[in-house]
């Protein structure tokens, strides 16, 4: 009888301590404070959907321009690892070897599509025999190229089940570093998905993730730039920029220069160059004059690309080239894209959201040519948007919101053919080991070669 009482008291003690832990940290969503925050997050996610349906008043580029100028393409390179969003720290993609897209190597539903209205996923990663991606419930999968699940990991408790999860992640030193739109930052093992550490920063992360020099770099919804220790997620330094009024689903961009300095763009259209060790700001530049009439209320940007001494990106309705050394604007051109610009020695390649494949002169920003690649589709199918594009073996591969893959000549800009790939592609395209990877809105992993 005494032993039974002792056992009961021991269990009660453990339960009370567990409750105390959750109340204090709020990590697993059981505290009153965290439950309130979860409710607010759900309401804000619904508000974002309404905001993104509003038509903006920006000037949309819609000109076709022919040119006889020679276009220099980057040398084709074979890529065998994709360990972070946009391939490398400079977000420099180039011209990646792709054997073609005639054959569907893999088409398999893995994971859930519970929140189909949000239609946005982070980039697939590829590390030797592992393909890493997540679904909208926050489950991270590691699979083989044949679709066999090696492991899967979901850290979220039931309190978060009604929240759409948008994860960003990067592989660094055999671990996966993850951040989400709830405020969690954590690390798991690449080998088996085992949780190594977790932090709840209580403010949604709104950028891609960079991990460099044992540091994690992120931007949260309040425009705070964070530098964290990759060993335990503790804060090293932070910079608070001006907050914008409306939060969008567009991920903000980060890049690391070859000299190991951070370039970041916030939703207030501020671009910063920062010392990664101390968080000291070397220069800042506001590009808000490139935005719509309502300024930062509807801010969108592309990824930042570092090429030599150029910082190249789209902000609002313009594309910029800034001087990496001092932030001075070299040129500004009235076209934009939310995907990563492709940069060569003399040219910049981008596809606008409304379907214009544009080639720019890298030094002046002059438009060399422009083609409406959506014209290759039937007229009823042309009312769509470009979701992602990438250069593979001298071709531009673009995916549309209504589920088409359009292949264009990177030299002439002219569309050559298209194929139906099913539902909308909702992840950035990657090319690895000669194959094209994507995820569609049904949570199907697609691999073409």
N, C-alpha and C positions, 0 to 999 in steps of 0.2 A: 504493500500500500504506500509506504514511504517512497519507495523507488518510483512508483507510478506518479506521485505528486511531484517528485523532483524532475521527472521527465517532462511533465506538463509545464512546470515553471520554466524549464530550460527552453522549451518550444516557444512559450510566450515571450521570454527574454529575447530570443532570436528575431521573432516577428516584430517586436517593438523597436529593436535596433534597426531592422530593415526599413521600417516606416520612418524612423528618424533619419536614416541616410537619404531616402528619397525626398523627405521634406526639406532637408538641408540643401541638397544639391540640385534637385529638380531634374536630374539626368533622365530618368525614365518616365516622366510625365505624370507621376502620382501625387505630386504636391499641388496644393490649391493654386499657387502662383503659376505653375506650369500648365495646369488644366485651363486656366483663364487665358494663357498665352496661346494654347492650342486652338481654342475657340476663336480668338482674334485672327490667328493665321488662316483658318478656314474662311473666315469672312473676307480677309484681304485677298485670298486666292480667287474668290468669286468676283471681287471688285476688279481684279486685273483682267479677267476675261471680258468684262464689260468695257473697260478702257480700251483694250486692243481691238474692239470692234468699231471704235470711233474712227471716222475717216479724217485724216489730217489734211492740212491745207498746204503742204509743202509742194514745191515745184518738182514734178516727177519727170525725169529724163525719158524721152521717147523718140529719139532721132536715130535714123539709120544713116551711117556715113561710110562711104566707100573710099578706099585708099589703095594706091599702088606702091606704097612704101614697103621696104623689106622689114619683116618682123623677126627679131632674134629670139629664138626659143632657148630656154635653159637646156643644158645637156641632160639627157635622160639618165636617171640613176635608179638602181634597184634598192628598194627599202626592205629591210628584214626585221625591223623592230619599230613599234609605235607605242611608246611608253608614256606619253602625255598628250593632252589636247594640242592639236596643231603641230604634232611631231617633235618639235624641239623648243628650246627656250626662246629663240628669236621668232617663232611662228613662221619660219621660212620653209615653205612646202616645195617649191620648185617643180620640176618635170619628172614624175616618178614612173618607173617602168610598170606597164600594165599590159598583160598578154592579150587582153580583149574582154568583151562582156557577152559574147555569144552564148556561152555555156553557164547555166545556173549551177554552181558548184555546191551550194547549200541553200535551202529555204526551209527553215524549221522554226516553229513557234516555241519559244522558250521564255517563260515568265508570264506576267499578267499585263493586261491593258485596262485596268480598272478605271482610270481617269482619262479616257480617250479625248476629252474636250481640250486638254492642255497641249497635246501634240508637240512635245519638245523633250529631247533626250540629249545627254552628253555623248561625247565621242566614244566609239569603241576603242579599246586598246588591244595591242597584240604583242605578246612577249613569248617568243619561241613557240612552245606548244600550247600556250594559253591565250584564249580570246576572252577579254574582260569587258563586261557591259552590265547595265542595270535596267530594271523595269520601273514602272511608275509607283510601285509599292515600296521601293527602296531596297529590293533584293538585288544583291550583286552576284553575278554568275561568272564562273570560270569554266569554259568549255573548250573542247578540241575543235579542229576545223571540220570534223565530221558531225559535230553537234552533240557529242557526248558530254554530259555535265560532269565536270571534275569535282566541283564543290559549289555551294551557294550559301550566302550569308545575308541575314536580315537582322539588324540590331534593334528594330522598333517594336515597342510594346503596343498593346491594343489601344491605348489612349490616342495614338497617332494614326489609327487606321483610316480615318476620313480625310487625312491630309495627303495631297499629291506630293510625292517625293521627287525632287529633281537633284540628282547627285552629280558632282564633278569629282574626278579622281585622276591620280597620277601614280605611276610606278617608279619607285626610287629605292635602290639598294634592296631589292627583293621584298619590299613591302608596298602595299597600296595605301595611299593617303587619300582620304575621302572628306568632302564637305557637302552640306546640303542646304536646302531652302527652308529649313527649320532653325538651324543654328548649330547643329552638331558638326564637330570635326573629329575624325577618328582614324585609326590605322589598323589594318588587318594584314595578315600574312599572305603573300602571293601564293605560297605553296599550298595552304590548306584553308584559308579564309578565317583563321583564328583571330579573334579580336585582341589587339595588343594594348590599346588605350583609347579613351574617348573623353571628349570635353564638350560641354554644352555652353556655347557663347550667347545663346538666347536671342540672337538677331540673325535672320536668314542671310546666308551667303549668296551673293549675286554676281560672282565672277567665275571665270575659269580658275584653275589652280596651277601654281608653279611650285615645284620643290627643288631647291638648289642650295648647295653648301650647307646641308643639314638644317635648312630653314624652309618653312611653308609660307607661301604668300597668297593672300586672299583679299577680296573687298566685300564688305557686308552691305546690307540693304541701306544702312545709314551713311554710306559712302566713307566708312572707316577702312583704311588700308591696314591689314594685319600682317605681322611677321611672327610666326610661331616656331617653337622648338619642335623638330620632328621626332624627338625622343619621347615626349610626353604631351605635346600640344600646348604647353604653357606659352604665355605671351612674352615676346622679346621686346617689341615696340609696336606702336600704332600711330597712324596719322588720320585725323578727322578732317575730311573735306566738307564742303557745303552740301547739305542734303537736298535732294530734289523732291517735289511734291508727290508725284505718282510713280509707283514702282511697276516696272514692266518685266516680262519674262526674259528679255534680252540679257545674255550674260556679258558682263564687262570684261575687258581684256587686260592681261598682264603679259609682259615680256621681260626677259633678262638679256642685257647687252653682252657682247663678248668680253667687255671689261668688268662684268659682274655687277652691274647696276640695274635697278628695277625701273621699268617704264610701266605706268598704270594710267588708265582712263576711267573716270568716275561718271556716274549718271548726271552730274552737273556739267559734263563736257569739259572737265579739267583734266589735262594731261600732266603727269608728274614724272620727273626723273629723280630717283631716290638712291642714296647709299644703302646697300642692303645690310651692312653691319650695324649702323647707328640709326637709320631712319631719317637722316638729314636730307632735306629737299635741296637738290642741286639747281633745278629750275621748274617752273610750272607755266602752263599755257592754257588759256581758256578758249574753246572752239565754239562757244554758244552762239556766235553769230551765224553758224552754219545750220541752226535748227529751225523748226517751224515757227509759226507766229506765236504759239504758246510755249516756245523755248523748251526748257528741260522737262516740261510735263510729259512730252512724248519722245524722250531721248532714246535713240538706238545707235549702235555703233558696230563696226566690224572688229575683227581681231587686229591688234597692232602687229605690224611686221617690221623687224629690224633688218635693214640691208645696208651694209657699209655705214655711212654716216647719215642715213635716212630713216625716219620714223614714218611709216606709211600706214594709213588707216582711213576708214570712212567714219564720219561723225555727222549725225542728222542727215541732211541732203547733200553733203559735200564729201569729197575725198581730199585728204591732205597729205603733203609731204613736209615734215618738220626736220630741222637740223638737229641731229642727235646731240650735238655738243652744247647748244644753247637754247633750243626750243623755238627758234625763229622759223616762221612759215616760209618755206621755199616756194610752194605753189599751192593753189586750191582750185579744184575742178568741181563743177556742179553736177556730179553723179555720185551715187552711193550704193553700197551693198552691205548686207549684214554678215556675209561670209568672209573668209580669209582671202585677201588679195594675193595673187600669184605674182612674184617679182622675178624678172630676169635681169641681165646686164643693162639693157636699154629700155625695157618695157614693163608695164604693169597690166595684168589681165584680171578682169572682174566681171561678174554677171550681176546685174541689178535685180532687185526683187520682182520687177515687172517684166523680166525676160530679155534684157538687152545685154549681149556679150560685147564688152567694151575693151579696147586695147589702148593704153595710154603711153605717151613718152615719159619715161621715168624721171628725166631731168627737168622737163618743163611742164608736165601735166597735160600737154596737148592731146586731144583725142585723135588717134590715128585711124581707127575704124570702129564701127558700131553696127551690130546686126541683131534683129529681133529673132531669137531662136525659137520662140513660141509659135512662129508662123508655120513651122513644119507640122504642127498638130492641126487637126480639124478645127474649124472655127469655134465650135461649141466648147472644145477642150482648151482653147487659148485663154479663157478667163480663169487664170490660176496664178500662183506665185512660185518663184524659184526658192527652194529650201536650202540647197547646198550645191557647191561645185568644187571640182578639183581637176588638176591637169595630170593626165596619164599618157605617156608615150606620144606627145605632140597633139593630143586631143583634149578638149574640155568636156568633162562629164558633169551634167547638171541634172538635178532631180527636182520635180515639181510637187506642189501640194496635192495635186490630183493623181499622183502615182505614175508619172512617166520619167524615164531616163533619156535625156537628149544628148547626143554626141555631136560635137562641133569641131571643125578644124581650128586649131590654136593659131595657125598662121593667117587664115583669111577671116576667121570669125563666123563662117557660114555653117549652119546646121547641116549635118550629113544624114543622120538617121535617128530614129527613136525606138524605144521599146517600152511596153507596159510592164511595170514591175509590181503591180498589185496596188495595195494601199499606199498612202503617202509615206515618203521617207521622212523620218523625224529625228535623225541623228546626222551630224556632219559626216561626210564621206571620208573614208581612209583607204589608202592603197598599201598593201603589205604583201611581200613575196609574190608580186605579179598578179594579185587578186584585188578586186574592189569589194569593200565591206560596207554594209549599212544596216539600220534597223528600221522597220516600217511601223505604222501605227497599230498593227495587230500584235506587236511584240515579236515579229518574225525576224530572225537573223538571216540576211541575204548575203551570199558571197558569189561573185561572178568572176569567171576567167575565160 
